[in-house]
Amino acid sequence: MAYSDTSLDALRRTGDELADATFAELFARGEVGTFNTLMRYVSTAGAPLPDGLPDVAREYLEATRTPPSWVDWAEMEKARLFFIDNNVHISTALSFASMPACYVVPHVAKLLSASHGLKYPSKRMAETGQFTVHLMQPDAFEAGSRFIPAAQKVRLLHAAIRHHLTRENRWDTATLGTPICQEDMIGGQMFFSLLVLDSLHRLGIHMSTEGAEAYYYAWRVVGAMLGVDQDAVPRTLDEARLFLDLYMVRHMGPSEEGALLTEQLIDLYEEVVPGTFFDPVVSALIRHLIGDTCADWLQVPRTSWDTVVKAVPHLLGVLETIEDRSPLGAWALDRLGHLTTVLELSSLTRGRVMHYAIPETLKKDYGITGVPRTRRWTPPAPTV
């Protein structure tokens, strides 16, 4: 598949027809709040839809409750096993490469500022982490799983942001394109798939081509369920590279929003890790994974750990040697990776389930304001 500025310009003008029409009707009828209230208690696939759910929402949920018919389940199982084998490394890449990469695209950083608010970086990270963990469960697409409802809600959340920004004339569509357009959705898919694989390679993780391709394939399935036009999505890793390179050249650069989002991401993880001795590791990892140019744009501090972090691939190589030579060591490292991922996600969510509520309004003013580190986001109460 060939990509050019012209073809990507067309994708910048396109949203998600089904989700956009669904949210527009919910908003016009004043039923967004009703949807959020009722769907708060629908967090697993196959659960009966509650009485009182607006008809347009019920139709949308019915239309999006199953994965694409073309899914290769053997490939999805390979992706799940790849995630289990590399979960802590993937979590590291998502946190310290994928999210900062989003911030390097100024209009995406502006969108994140408008939709989530700069005060709550833990909410963004918790939602992203939980979504990925749900995806990589063995029953992700079966009754009782949490992935499908999460995907349905995230797709509507994107539609809500598009609706609010354009309706309130708070987005320069002529210059920036449709908010959360098809190009940006595919770009995000690349950040969470190909860029993760690049980061694993940079960390010195040994991956099979088969495992890497399966992981990328799983995110193609995710993209389809989030309303991404599959005719425009790169099918192979080589095509994905062409798309991502062109996307970044077209859009990456410094921004005030990107710098502040990065600062708060660093602060968040420095709070998660006990003590202060290892605090500089967060900045050093980001700089190592996204490179000095992007790190400088995001104003990532240079630290004495920048050189130390470059030894990480050697350390991970030692751990992989233990894993390869000892079945018991492999089991222990897999369990440690799982526990580390769970601990990180638990720290971000405070043990609560993220509900991906659809915003009825956006912040009236999403200008840049500093937030004291002591002010942490409080998760919602547990579900019944």
Backbone hydrogen bonds in HBPLUS format (Angstrom, degrees):
<---DONOR---> <-ACCEPTOR-->    atom                        ^
c    i                          cat <-CA-CA->   ^        H-A-AA   ^      H-
h    n   atom  resd res      DA  || num        DHA   H-A  angle D-A-AA Bond
n    s   type  num  typ     dist DA aas  dist angle  dist       angle   num
A0008-LEU N   A0004-SER O   2.99 MM   4  6.22 160.6  2.03 155.3 160.8     1
A0009-ASP N   A0005-ASP O   2.82 MM   4  5.93 142.4  1.96 142.4 153.0     2
A0010-ALA N   A0006-THR O   3.28 MM   4  6.60 147.3  2.39 143.3 150.0     3
A0011-LEU N   A0007-SER O   3.39 MM   4  6.74 148.5  2.50 136.0 143.7     4
A0012-ARG N   A0008-LEU O   3.04 MM   4  6.33 132.6  2.27 141.4 154.1     5
A0012-ARG N   A0009-ASP O   3.18 MM   3  5.08 132.2  2.42  91.9 104.8     6
A0013-ARG N   A0010-ALA O   3.23 MM   3  5.57 154.2  2.30 105.9 113.3     7
A0014-THR N   A0011-LEU O   3.32 MM   3  5.31 167.8  2.34 105.8 108.6     8
A0178-THR N   A0012-ARG O   2.76 MM 166  5.88 154.9  1.82 161.6 168.7     9
A0182-GLN N   A0014-THR O   2.90 MM 168  5.73 139.9  2.06 152.1 159.0    10
A0020-ASP N   A0016-ASP O   2.81 MM   4  5.76 164.1  1.84 167.1 172.7    11
A0021-ALA N   A0017-GLU O   3.01 MM   4  6.04 161.1  2.05 145.8 150.6    12
A0022-THR N   A0018-LEU O   3.03 MM   4  6.23 156.2  2.09 148.1 155.2    13
A0023-PHE N   A0019-ALA O   2.96 MM   4  6.17 171.1  1.96 155.6 157.0    14
A0024-ALA N   A0020-ASP O   2.98 MM   4  6.04 160.2  2.02 145.8 152.1    15
A0025-GLU N   A0021-ALA O   3.17 MM   4  6.33 156.1  2.23 143.5 148.4    16
A0026-LEU N   A0022-THR O   3.06 MM   4  6.33 162.3  2.09 150.2 155.5    17
A0027-PHE N   A0023-PHE O   2.81 MM   4  5.97 162.5  1.84 158.6 162.8    18
A0028-ALA N   A0024-ALA O   2.91 MM   4  6.05 159.7  1.95 143.5 149.5    19
A0029-ARG N   A0025-GLU O   3.02 MM   4  6.10 149.8  2.11 147.5 154.3    20
A0031-GLU N   A0026-LEU O   2.79 MM   5  4.94 164.7  1.81 158.3 156.0    21
A0030-GLY N   A0027-PHE O   3.07 MM   3  5.02 156.1  2.13 101.8 109.2    22
A0035-PHE N   A0031-GLU O   2.99 MM   4  6.21 159.6  2.03 148.4 153.7    23
A0036-ASN N   A0032-VAL O   2.96 MM   4  6.29 164.5  1.99 155.6 158.9    24
A0037-THR N   A0033-GLY O   2.98 MM   4  6.14 165.5  2.00 151.8 155.7    25
A0038-LEU N   A0034-THR O   3.02 MM   4  6.17 170.3  2.03 154.9 157.2    26
A0039-MET N   A0035-PHE O   2.84 MM   4  5.84 163.2  1.86 154.6 160.3    27
A0040-ARG N   A0036-ASN O   3.04 MM   4  5.91 124.7  2.36 138.8 149.1    28
A0041-TYR N   A0038-LEU O   3.40 MM   3  6.16 158.8  2.45 114.2 118.1    29
A0042-VAL N   A0039-MET O   3.02 MM   3  4.87 166.1  2.04 104.9 108.2    30
A0047-ALA N   A0044-THR O   3.36 MM   3  5.91 160.2  2.40 129.8 131.1    31
A0045-ALA N   A0145-SER O   2.61 MM 100  5.26 152.0  1.69 149.1 159.0    32
A0144-GLY N   A0045-ALA O   2.70 MM  99  5.02 165.6  1.72 135.3 139.2    33
A0057-ALA N   A0054-PRO O   3.02 MM   3  5.32 123.5  2.35 104.9 119.3    34
A0058-ARG N   A0054-PRO O   2.96 MM   4  6.29 158.9  2.00 156.1 163.0    35
A0059-GLU N   A0055-ASP O   2.90 MM   4  6.16 158.8  1.95 154.2 159.4    36
A0060-TYR N   A0056-VAL O   3.08 MM   4  6.22 154.4  2.14 137.6 144.5    37
A0061-LEU N   A0057-ALA O   2.88 MM   4  6.10 165.9  1.90 156.3 159.6    38
A0062-GLU N   A0058-ARG O   2.97 MM   4  6.14 151.0  2.05 144.9 152.8    39
A0063-ALA N   A0059-GLU O   2.98 MM   4  6.15 152.1  2.06 143.7 151.3    40
A0064-THR N   A0060-TYR O   3.07 MM   4  6.23 131.9  2.31 144.7 156.9    41
A0071-VAL N   A0068-PRO O   3.34 MM   3  5.84 170.4  2.35 118.2 118.9    42
A0075-GLU N   A0072-ASP O   3.11 MM   3  5.40 123.4  2.44 102.2 115.6    43
A0076-MET N   A0072-ASP O   3.10 MM   4  6.49 148.9  2.20 145.3 154.7    44
A0077-GLU N   A0073-TRP O   3.01 MM   4  6.21 146.1  2.13 139.8 147.9    45
A0078-LYS N   A0074-ALA O   3.12 MM   4  6.42 150.3  2.21 140.0 147.7    46
A0079-ALA N   A0075-GLU O   3.01 MM   4  6.34 150.9  2.10 143.5 151.5    47
A0080-ARG N   A0076-MET O   2.99 MM   4  6.27 150.9  2.07 143.0 150.5    48
A0081-LEU N   A0077-GLU O   3.02 MM   4  6.28 161.8  2.05 150.9 154.9    49
A0082-PHE N   A0078-LYS O   2.92 MM   4  6.13 150.4  2.01 145.1 153.9    50
A0083-PHE N   A0079-ALA O   2.93 MM   4  6.19 150.3  2.02 145.0 152.8    51
A0084-ILE N   A0080-ARG O   2.95 MM   4  6.28 160.2  1.99 150.8 155.7    52
A0085-ASP N   A0081-LEU O   2.98 MM   4  6.15 157.8  2.03 145.9 151.7    53
A0086-ASN N   A0082-PHE O   3.06 MM   4  6.17 131.7  2.31 137.4 149.6    54
A0086-ASN N   A0083-PHE O   3.11 MM   3  5.11 132.4  2.35  96.1 109.2    55
A0087-ASN N   A0083-PHE O   2.67 MM   4  5.02  96.6  2.37 153.6 164.6    56
A0089-HIS N   A0086-ASN O   3.06 MM   3  5.31 115.0  2.50 104.5 120.5    57
A0090-ILE N   A0086-ASN O   2.79 MM   4  5.96 160.1  1.83 163.5 170.5    58
A0091-SER N   A0087-ASN O   2.87 MM   4  6.03 159.9  1.91 149.6 155.0    59
A0092-THR N   A0088-VAL O   3.02 MM   4  6.20 151.5  2.11 138.3 145.9    60
A0093-ALA N   A0089-HIS O   2.92 MM   4  6.22 156.5  1.98 147.2 153.5    61
A0094-LEU N   A0090-ILE O   2.84 MM   4  6.08 161.3  1.87 154.9 159.8    62
A0095-SER N   A0091-SER O   3.00 MM   4  6.11 160.5  2.04 146.6 151.7    63
A0096-PHE N   A0092-THR O   2.88 MM   4  5.90 167.7  1.90 154.4 158.0    64
A0097-ALA N   A0093-ALA O   2.87 MM   4  5.10 131.8  2.11 136.7 140.6    65
A0098-SER N   A0093-ALA O   2.95 MM   5  6.34 161.0  1.98 151.6 157.9    66
A0099-MET N   A0094-LEU O   3.14 MM   5  6.27 153.8  2.21 153.7 157.9    67
A0101-ALA N   A0097-ALA O   2.90 MM   4  5.93 148.2  2.01 144.9 154.5    68
A0102-CYS N   A0098-SER O   3.13 MM   4  6.48 146.0  2.25 145.3 153.5    69
A0102-CYS N   A0099-MET O   3.04 MM   3  5.19 122.5  2.39 100.6 114.8    70
A0103-TYR N   A0099-MET O   3.25 MM   4  6.65 147.8  2.36 145.0 153.8    71
A0103-TYR N   A0100-PRO O   2.98 MM   3  4.95 117.2  2.38  93.3 109.4    72
A0104-VAL N   A0100-PRO O   3.08 MM   4  6.42 125.1  2.39 141.0 155.6    73
A0104-VAL N   A0101-ALA O   3.13 MM   3  5.09 140.0  2.29  95.8 107.2    74
A0105-VAL N   A0102-CYS O   3.23 MM   3  5.66 159.1  2.28 108.2 114.4    75
A0253-GLY N   A0104-VAL O   2.81 MM 149  5.67 155.8  1.87 162.9 169.8    76
A0108-VAL N   A0105-VAL O   2.93 MM   3  5.38 127.7  2.21 114.4 128.8    77
A0109-ALA N   A0105-VAL O   2.98 MM   4  6.25 158.4  2.02 157.5 164.4    78
A0110-LYS N   A0106-PRO O   2.96 MM   4  6.20 151.3  2.04 146.6 154.7    79
A0111-LEU N   A0107-HIS O   3.01 MM   4  6.19 147.5  2.12 133.7 142.1    80
A0112-LEU N   A0108-VAL O   2.88 MM   4  6.20 162.3  1.91 155.4 159.3    81
A0113-SER N   A0109-ALA O   3.00 MM   4  6.18 150.3  2.09 141.7 150.0    82
A0114-ALA N   A0110-LYS O   3.02 MM   4  6.27 149.8  2.11 143.2 151.0    83
A0115-SER N   A0111-LEU O   2.86 MM   4  6.04 156.2  1.91 156.2 162.9    84
A0116-HIS N   A0112-LEU O   3.08 MM   4  5.76 165.6  2.10 142.5 146.6    85
A0117-GLY N   A0113-SER O   3.22 MM   4  4.93 133.0  2.45 111.6 123.2    86
A0123-LYS N   A0120-TYR O   3.13 MM   3  5.48 135.1  2.34 106.1 117.0    87
A0125-MET N   A0121-PRO O   3.09 MM   4  6.37 170.2  2.10 156.3 158.3    88
A0126-ALA N   A0122-SER O   2.79 MM   4  5.80 154.6  1.86 143.6 151.5    89
A0127-GLU N   A0123-LYS O   2.94 MM   4  6.05 163.1  1.97 149.5 153.6    90
A0128-THR N   A0124-ARG O   3.04 MM   4  6.25 163.3  2.07 149.9 154.6    91
A0129-GLY N   A0125-MET O   2.84 MM   4  5.94 166.8  1.86 150.7 154.9    92
A0130-GLN N   A0126-ALA O   2.88 MM   4  5.91 166.2  1.90 149.1 153.5    93
A0131-PHE N   A0127-GLU O   3.02 MM   4  6.02 158.3  2.07 142.7 149.0    94
A0132-THR N   A0128-THR O   3.11 MM   4  6.35 158.9  2.16 148.9 153.6    95
A0133-VAL N   A0129-GLY O   3.01 MM   4  6.24 163.4  2.03 152.6 157.3    96
A0134-HIS N   A0130-GLN O   2.88 MM   4  6.07 162.8  1.91 153.9 158.5    97
A0135-LEU N   A0131-PHE O   3.03 MM   4  6.25 154.2  2.10 142.8 149.9    98
A0136-MET N   A0132-THR O   3.14 MM   4  6.41 149.7  2.24 148.4 155.1    99
A0137-GLN N   A0134-HIS O   3.33 MM   3  5.57 164.2  2.36 113.0 113.1   100
A0140-ALA N   A0137-GLN O   3.17 MM   3  5.11 148.9  2.27 120.7 116.1   101
A0142-GLU N   A0139-ASP O   3.01 MM   3  5.11 171.6  2.02 117.5 118.6   102
A0145-SER N   A0142-GLU O   3.11 MM   3  5.81 158.9  2.15 141.8 142.5   103
A0150-ALA N   A0146-ARG O   3.33 MM   4  6.33 152.5  2.41 139.3 147.2   104
A0151-ALA N   A0147-PHE O   2.87 MM   4  6.17 158.2  1.91 159.5 166.0   105
A0152-GLN N   A0148-ILE O   2.94 MM   4  6.20 159.8  1.98 156.3 161.9   106
A0153-LYS N   A0149-PRO O   3.03 MM   4  6.21 156.2  2.09 147.1 152.7   107
A0154-VAL N   A0150-ALA O   2.91 MM   4  6.10 162.8  1.94 154.0 159.0   108
A0155-ARG N   A0151-ALA O   3.01 MM   4  6.12 158.1  2.06 147.2 152.7   109
A0156-LEU N   A0152-GLN O   3.26 MM   4  6.52 153.6  2.33 139.0 145.2   110
A0157-LEU N   A0153-LYS O   2.78 MM   4  6.03 147.6  1.89 147.3 157.9   111
A0158-HIS N   A0154-VAL O   2.97 MM   4  6.26 154.6  2.03 150.8 155.5   112
A0159-ALA N   A0155-ARG O   3.22 MM   4  6.51 153.1  2.30 137.9 145.0   113
A0160-ALA N   A0156-LEU O   2.85 MM   4  6.14 150.4  1.94 148.3 156.4   114
A0161-ILE N   A0157-LEU O   3.07 MM   4  6.38 155.9  2.13 149.3 154.8   115
A0162-ARG N   A0158-HIS O   3.04 MM   4  6.35 164.6  2.06 151.9 155.8   116
A0163-HIS N   A0159-ALA O   2.93 MM   4  6.12 161.5  1.96 149.0 154.3   117
A0164-HIS N   A0160-ALA O   2.93 MM   4  6.12 172.0  1.93 156.7 157.9   118
A0165-LEU N   A0161-ILE O   3.02 MM   4  6.04 172.0  2.03 155.3 157.9   119
A0166-THR N   A0162-ARG O   3.17 MM   4  6.18 164.4  2.20 147.1 151.6   120
A0167-ARG N   A0163-HIS O   2.87 MM   4  5.82 158.8  1.92 150.0 157.2   121
A0168-GLU N   A0164-HIS O   2.99 MM   4  5.89 158.1  2.04 146.3 151.3   122
A0170-ARG N   A0165-LEU O   2.93 MM   5  5.06 159.3  1.97 159.2 161.6   123
A0169-ASN N   A0166-THR O   3.25 MM   3  5.07 162.5  2.28 101.1 105.1   124
A0173-THR N   A0171-TRP O   2.98 MM   2  5.67 121.8  2.33 110.4  94.0   125
A0175-THR N   A0172-ASP O   3.17 MM   3  5.55 126.7  2.47 104.8 116.8   126
A0176-LEU N   A0172-ASP O   2.71 MM   4  5.72 172.4  1.72 170.5 170.8   127
A0177-GLY N   A0173-THR O   2.77 MM   4  4.42 140.4  1.92 121.4 127.0   128
A0185-MET N   A0181-CYS O   2.90 MM   4  6.20 154.3  1.97 152.5 160.8   129
A0186-ILE N   A0182-GLN O   2.95 MM   4  6.13 160.3  1.99 150.5 155.1   130
A0187-GLY N   A0183-GLU O   2.83 MM   4  6.03 153.1  1.90 142.9 151.8   131
A0188-GLY N   A0184-ASP O   2.78 MM   4  6.00 156.1  1.84 147.1 152.6   132
A0189-GLN N   A0185-MET O   3.00 MM   4  6.23 150.4  2.09 139.3 147.5   133
A0190-MET N   A0186-ILE O   2.94 MM   4  6.29 145.2  2.06 146.3 155.8   134
A0190-MET N   A0187-GLY O   3.08 MM   3  5.05 119.6  2.46  92.9 107.8   135
A0191-PHE N   A0187-GLY O   2.96 MM   4  6.34 149.9  2.06 146.9 155.5   136
A0192-PHE N   A0188-GLY O   3.07 MM   4  6.34 152.1  2.15 150.3 156.5   137
A0193-SER N   A0190-MET O   3.29 MM   3  5.11 148.6  2.39  94.6 103.7   138
A0195-LEU N   A0190-MET O   2.96 MM   5  6.28 169.9  1.97 161.1 162.8   139
A0197-LEU N   A0193-SER O   3.05 MM   4  6.40 157.6  2.10 152.5 158.8   140
A0198-ASP N   A0194-LEU O   2.86 MM   4  6.20 155.0  1.92 151.4 159.0   141
A0199-SER N   A0195-LEU O   2.92 MM   4  6.09 151.2  2.00 140.4 148.1   142
A0200-LEU N   A0196-VAL O   2.89 MM   4  6.22 154.1  1.96 151.4 158.2   143
A0201-HIS N   A0197-LEU O   3.04 MM   4  6.29 157.0  2.09 146.1 152.2   144
A0202-ARG N   A0198-ASP O   2.90 MM   4  6.22 150.7  1.99 143.6 152.4   145
A0203-LEU N   A0199-SER O   2.85 MM   4  6.11 138.3  2.02 143.6 155.3   146
A0205-ILE N   A0200-LEU O   2.89 MM   5  5.27 161.7  1.92 159.9 153.8   147
A0204-GLY N   A0201-HIS O   3.00 MM   3  5.08 153.6  2.07 101.4 109.7   148
A0212-ALA N   A0208-SER O   3.02 MM   4  6.32 165.4  2.05 155.7 159.1   149
A0213-GLU N   A0209-THR O   2.93 MM   4  6.07 162.4  1.96 151.2 156.1   150
A0214-ALA N   A0210-GLU O   3.03 MM   4  6.17 150.6  2.12 142.2 150.3   151
A0215-TYR N   A0211-GLY O   2.99 MM   4  6.24 157.8  2.04 149.7 155.2   152
A0216-TYR N   A0212-ALA O   3.06 MM   4  6.31 161.8  2.09 149.2 153.9   153
A0217-TYR N   A0213-GLU O   2.89 MM   4  6.07 152.5  1.97 142.0 150.3   154
A0218-ALA N   A0214-ALA O   2.96 MM   4  6.26 152.7  2.03 149.7 155.8   155
A0219-TRP N   A0215-TYR O   3.38 MM   4  6.74 149.5  2.48 143.4 150.1   156
A0219-TRP N   A0216-TYR O   3.13 MM   3  5.31 122.4  2.48  98.7 112.4   157
A0220-ARG N   A0216-TYR O   3.09 MM   4  6.53 131.7  2.34 140.5 154.3   158
A0220-ARG N   A0217-TYR O   2.96 MM   3  4.99 130.6  2.21  96.6 111.0   159
A0221-VAL N   A0217-TYR O   3.10 MM   4  6.56 150.7  2.19 151.0 158.3   160
A0222-VAL N   A0218-ALA O   3.04 MM   4  6.41 152.7  2.12 141.1 148.9   161
A0223-GLY N   A0219-TRP O   2.91 MM   4  6.05 160.3  1.95 138.8 143.8   162
A0224-ALA N   A0220-ARG O   3.02 MM   4  6.32 155.8  2.08 147.4 153.1   163
A0225-MET N   A0221-VAL O   3.10 MM   4  6.40 153.4  2.17 148.1 154.9   164
A0225-MET N   A0222-VAL O   3.02 MM   3  5.16 116.0  2.45  98.6 114.2   165
A0226-LEU N   A0222-VAL O   2.96 MM   4  6.24 123.9  2.28 143.9 160.0   166
A0226-LEU N   A0223-GLY O   3.08 MM   3  5.02 139.4  2.25  95.4 107.4   167
A0228-VAL N   A0223-GLY O   2.89 MM   5  5.18 162.3  1.92 151.6 147.6   168
A0227-GLY N   A0224-ALA O   3.26 MM   3  5.35 161.0  2.29 105.7 107.8   169
A0232-ALA N   A0229-ASP O   3.03 MM   3  5.66 155.7  2.09 115.9 123.1   170
A0240-ALA N   A0236-THR O   2.86 MM   4  6.10 152.2  1.93 145.8 154.8   171
A0241-ARG N   A0237-LEU O   2.95 MM   4  6.16 148.1  2.06 142.6 149.7   172
A0242-LEU N   A0238-ASP O   3.25 MM   4  6.60 157.0  2.31 144.3 149.1   173
A0243-PHE N   A0239-GLU O   3.01 MM   4  6.33 160.9  2.04 152.1 157.1   174
A0244-LEU N   A0240-ALA O   2.87 MM   4  6.07 174.3  1.87 157.3 158.8   175
A0245-ASP N   A0241-ARG O   2.94 MM   4  6.02 167.0  1.96 152.8 156.6   176
A0246-LEU N   A0242-LEU O   3.15 MM   4  6.25 164.1  2.18 144.9 149.4   177
A0247-TYR N   A0243-PHE O   2.83 MM   4  6.00 161.8  1.86 157.0 163.0   178
A0248-MET N   A0244-LEU O   2.94 MM   4  6.06 166.7  1.96 153.1 155.7   179
A0249-VAL N   A0245-ASP O   3.07 MM   4  6.20 161.9  2.10 147.2 152.4   180
A0250-ARG N   A0246-LEU O   2.97 MM   4  6.09 151.4  2.05 145.5 153.4   181
A0251-HIS N   A0247-TYR O   3.11 MM   4  6.26 143.1  2.26 144.0 153.2   182
A0252-MET N   A0248-MET O   2.84 MM   4  5.10 162.3  1.87 140.8 146.1   183
A0259-ALA N   A0255-SER O   3.09 MM   4  6.30 157.6  2.14 146.6 151.9   184
A0260-LEU N   A0256-GLU O   3.08 MM   4  6.30 160.9  2.12 149.5 154.3   185
A0261-LEU N   A0257-GLU O   2.89 MM   4  6.07 165.7  1.91 156.7 161.0   186
A0262-THR N   A0258-GLY O   3.04 MM   4  6.14 154.8  2.10 142.1 148.9   187
A0263-GLU N   A0259-ALA O   2.95 MM   4  6.18 156.2  2.01 144.2 151.0   188
A0264-GLN N   A0260-LEU O   2.95 MM   4  6.21 158.1  2.00 151.9 156.9   189
A0265-LEU N   A0261-LEU O   2.92 MM   4  6.14 143.7  2.05 140.5 151.1   190
A0266-ILE N   A0262-THR O   2.92 MM   4  6.19 162.0  1.95 155.9 159.5   191
A0267-ASP N   A0263-GLU O   2.95 MM   4  6.21 162.2  1.99 146.5 151.7   192
A0268-LEU N   A0264-GLN O   2.89 MM   4  5.97 154.7  1.95 140.7 147.6   193
A0269-TYR N   A0265-LEU O   3.17 MM   4  6.48 164.8  2.20 153.4 154.9   194
A0270-GLU N   A0266-ILE O   2.97 MM   4  6.15 147.5  2.08 149.2 159.2   195
A0271-GLU N   A0267-ASP O   3.02 MM   4  6.25 137.9  2.20 143.0 153.4   196
A0271-GLU N   A0268-LEU O   3.12 MM   3  5.23 129.8  2.39  95.9 109.1   197
A0272-VAL N   A0268-LEU O   3.07 MM   4  6.42 144.4  2.20 141.1 151.5   198
A0273-VAL N   A0269-TYR O   3.15 MM   4  6.31 156.1  2.21 144.9 148.8   199
A0279-ASP N   A0276-THR O   3.13 MM   3  5.14 159.0  2.17 105.4 111.9   200
A0281-VAL N   A0278-PHE O   2.94 MM   3  5.47 150.9  2.03 118.0 127.1   201
A0282-VAL N   A0279-ASP O   3.22 MM   3  6.04 148.0  2.33 123.6 128.3   202
A0284-ALA N   A0280-PRO O   3.01 MM   4  6.22 164.2  2.04 152.5 157.7   203
A0285-LEU N   A0281-VAL O   2.79 MM   4  5.94 155.7  1.85 152.3 157.5   204
A0286-ILE N   A0282-VAL O   3.12 MM   4  6.40 164.6  2.14 153.2 156.8   205
A0287-ARG N   A0283-SER O   2.98 MM   4  6.21 168.1  1.99 154.3 157.6   206
A0288-HIS N   A0284-ALA O   2.90 MM   4  6.05 153.8  1.97 144.4 152.1   207
A0289-LEU N   A0285-LEU O   2.94 MM   4  6.10 155.8  2.00 151.9 157.4   208
A0290-ILE N   A0286-ILE O   2.96 MM   4  6.05 160.2  2.00 158.6 162.5   209
A0291-GLY N   A0287-ARG O   3.00 MM   4  5.33 135.0  2.20 133.2 141.1   210
A0295-ALA N   A0291-GLY O   3.00 MM   4  6.06 158.5  2.04 150.3 157.2   211
A0296-ASP N   A0292-ASP O   2.78 MM   4  5.86 152.9  1.85 147.9 154.2   212
A0297-TRP N   A0293-THR O   3.05 MM   4  6.37 155.4  2.11 147.6 154.3   213
A0298-LEU N   A0294-CYS O   3.00 MM   4  6.29 149.5  2.09 147.4 155.7   214
A0300-VAL N   A0295-ALA O   2.90 MM   5  5.20 174.7  1.90 153.8 153.5   215
A0299-GLN N   A0296-ASP O   3.00 MM   3  4.77 155.6  2.06  99.4 106.7   216
A0306-ASP N   A0303-THR O   3.20 MM   3  5.65 169.4  2.21 112.7 115.9   217
A0309-VAL N   A0305-TRP O   2.91 MM   4  6.00 164.1  1.94 163.5 163.8   218
A0310-LYS N   A0307-THR O   3.16 MM   3  5.47 139.3  2.33 103.3 114.1   219
A0311-ALA N   A0308-VAL O   2.91 MM   3  5.66 163.9  1.93 121.4 126.9   220
A0312-VAL N   A0309-VAL O   2.91 MM   3  5.35 165.7  1.93 117.0 121.6   221
A0314-HIS N   A0311-ALA O   3.05 MM   3  5.44 122.7  2.39 108.0 121.7   222
A0315-LEU N   A0311-ALA O   3.20 MM   4  6.58 158.4  2.25 153.5 159.7   223
A0316-LEU N   A0312-VAL O   2.88 MM   4  6.12 167.8  1.89 166.0 169.2   224
A0317-GLY N   A0313-PRO O   2.85 MM   4  5.97 140.9  2.01 138.3 149.5   225
A0318-VAL N   A0314-HIS O   3.09 MM   4  6.46 146.2  2.21 144.7 152.4   226
A0318-VAL N   A0315-LEU O   3.13 MM   3  5.21 121.5  2.49  96.0 109.7   227
A0319-LEU N   A0315-LEU O   3.14 MM   4  6.54 156.9  2.19 147.7 153.6   228
A0320-GLU N   A0316-LEU O   2.85 MM   4  6.11 153.6  1.92 147.7 155.1   229
A0321-THR N   A0317-GLY O   2.99 MM   4  6.20 145.4  2.12 141.3 150.3   230
A0322-ILE N   A0318-VAL O   3.10 MM   4  6.47 156.0  2.16 148.6 154.2   231
A0323-GLU N   A0319-LEU O   2.95 MM   4  6.22 155.5  2.01 145.1 152.5   232
A0324-ASP N   A0320-GLU O   2.83 MM   4  6.04 155.3  1.89 148.3 154.2   233
A0325-ARG N   A0321-THR O   3.04 MM   4  6.17 149.9  2.13 147.0 154.3   234
A0326-SER N   A0322-ILE O   3.05 MM   4  5.94 132.1  2.28 145.9 155.4   235
A0330-ALA N   A0326-SER O   2.80 MM   4  6.10 154.0  1.86 154.6 162.2   236
A0331-TRP N   A0327-PRO O   2.95 MM   4  6.20 159.3  1.99 146.0 151.2   237
A0332-ALA N   A0328-LEU O   2.91 MM   4  6.13 162.8  1.94 149.8 154.7   238
A0333-LEU N   A0329-GLY O   2.91 MM   4  6.06 160.3  1.95 149.9 154.7   239
A0334-ASP N   A0330-ALA O   2.95 MM   4  6.09 156.4  2.01 147.7 154.3   240
A0335-ARG N   A0331-TRP O   2.96 MM   4  6.18 160.1  2.00 151.1 156.4   241
A0336-LEU N   A0332-ALA O   2.88 MM   4  6.07 153.8  1.94 143.3 151.4   242
A0337-GLY N   A0333-LEU O   2.83 MM   4  6.00 155.6  1.89 144.7 151.4   243
A0338-HIS N   A0334-ASP O   2.91 MM   4  6.17 157.7  1.96 146.7 152.7   244
A0339-LEU N   A0335-ARG O   2.88 MM   4  6.10 166.1  1.90 152.4 155.9   245
A0340-THR N   A0336-LEU O   2.86 MM   4  6.01 156.1  1.92 147.8 154.7   246
A0341-THR N   A0337-GLY O   2.99 MM   4  6.20 161.2  2.03 149.5 153.9   247
A0342-VAL N   A0338-HIS O   2.93 MM   4  6.17 164.4  1.96 153.6 158.1   248
A0343-LEU N   A0339-LEU O   2.81 MM   4  5.93 158.3  1.85 147.7 154.2   249
A0344-GLU N   A0340-THR O   2.92 MM   4  6.11 161.1  1.96 149.1 154.1   250
A0345-LEU N   A0341-THR O   2.95 MM   4  6.16 168.1  1.96 152.5 155.7   251
A0346-SER N   A0342-VAL O   2.77 MM   4  5.90 157.4  1.82 148.2 155.4   252
A0347-SER N   A0343-LEU O   2.90 MM   4  6.08 149.1  1.99 145.3 153.1   253
A0348-LEU N   A0344-GLU O   3.17 MM   4  6.47 145.8  2.29 143.3 151.9   254
A0348-LEU N   A0345-LEU O   3.14 MM   3  5.15 121.7  2.49  94.3 108.6   255
A0349-THR N   A0345-LEU O   2.92 MM   4  6.13 156.6  1.97 154.2 160.7   256
A0350-ARG N   A0346-SER O   2.79 MM   4  5.31 129.6  2.04 140.0 149.4   257
A0352-ARG N   A0349-THR O   3.17 MM   3  5.38 161.9  2.21 107.0 112.5   258
A0375-ARG N   A0372-PRO O   3.07 MM   3  5.70 161.5  2.10 117.7 123.3   259
